[in-house]
């Protein structure tokens, strides 16, 4: 499936998706990106899921204009709950429960049987993926309802958060990519309005009283890295 997305010709040719291409391209410069869009607009499948799969297997199409990893990645993929993580990003990448290998990551790239997440039928904790370099990428599935503490720990090359998380979880995630040149993307419908996370990408919409004179949000003790947001 992944090899046929964004073709050069036909009714689904990539020139019809300029914002998707801009989103990918921004990954070269920006460590953090967010796609804020309405439901059923392809933000999870065509943006977060597609790029996650490319990085995990180490295959990039000839037209790829985005960031590239030259080695296997250690990744997190997270959603609101264990169930929504299973039903959306996990299904996009690996297939629905009982249909392993029918998602964006080809079946022959999935190594063995992924580790199951305890207590949630069909939910996966960790999957191992063959990388084009000959190494192995790992994808661990998490959920925001586990709390900030569960997002502490080791460095990550890649993090995809599907749906909007709290600022505490977001900050823990961005800390994981800082020391390894990693990248993080968020794909969500901004149902919470001008939340703290949304305003990180849309600072011009912040109420004046929440913006310090140096242009940073109140409470920050360090410059924020470049961010890019996309709205549809």
C-alpha positions, 0 to 999 in steps of 0.5 A, a space after each residue: 500500500 505505502 509504495 503506491 501513495 502520492 503517485 505522479 499521475 492519476 486522480 490521487 496524484 500528489 500535486 493535488 495535495 500541496 499542503 501535505 507536501 509542505 508538511 513533509 518539506 518542513 521536517 527538514 528544518 523544523 524539529 516539531 510540526 503539527 497538522 491541525 485539520 478537520 476530521 476525515 481529511 487524511 491527517 492521520 493516514 496521509 501525514 502522520 502514518 505515512 511519514 512514520 512508516 517511511 522512517 521505520 522501514 527506511 524507504 523514501 520515494 524518489 520525490 520525497 522532499 522531507 527529512 530522512 533518517 539514515 538508520 533504524 529509528 526508535 519511535 513512539 506513537 501515541 493516541 488518547 487512550 489504549 483503545 483509540 491508539 489501537 483503532 487509529 494509528 496502530 491500525 494505520 501502521 500495522 493493520 486492524 487487530 487480527 490483520 497484521 501486515 495490512 497497514 502502511 508497513 508491509 507484512 514482510 517488514 514486520 519482524 515476528 509477532 509484536 508484543 501485546 499490551 496487557 489488558 487491552 484486546 488487540 492492542 500492541 505495545 511494541 513492534 519491530 520493523 525491518 529497516 532498509 539498512 539491514 537494521 531494526 526499527 522499533 515502534 512503541 505504542 502509548 496513550 496520553 491517559 497513561 500520564 506524563 510519567 510514562 513518557 519519561 525515559 530514553 531518547 527517541 528518533 521519532 514521535 507521532 502523537 495522533 490527537 491533541 495531548 496535554 502540555 505536560 505530555 507534549 513537553 515530555 515527548 519533545 524532550 525525548 528528541 532533543 539529544 538525538 536530532 529527532 523529529 516529532 509530529 502532531 496530527 489533531 483536530 483542534 477541538 480544545 480551541 486555543 489550548 496550550 499545545 495549539 498556541 505553541 504552533 499559533 503564537 499570533 493567536 495568543 491573548 496578549 497577556 499570555 505573551 512575554 515581551 521577548 516573544 515567548 510564552 510566559 513560564 518558558 525558561 529557554 527558547 522554543 525550537 522552530 515549529 511549523 503548523 498546517 491548517 486545512 
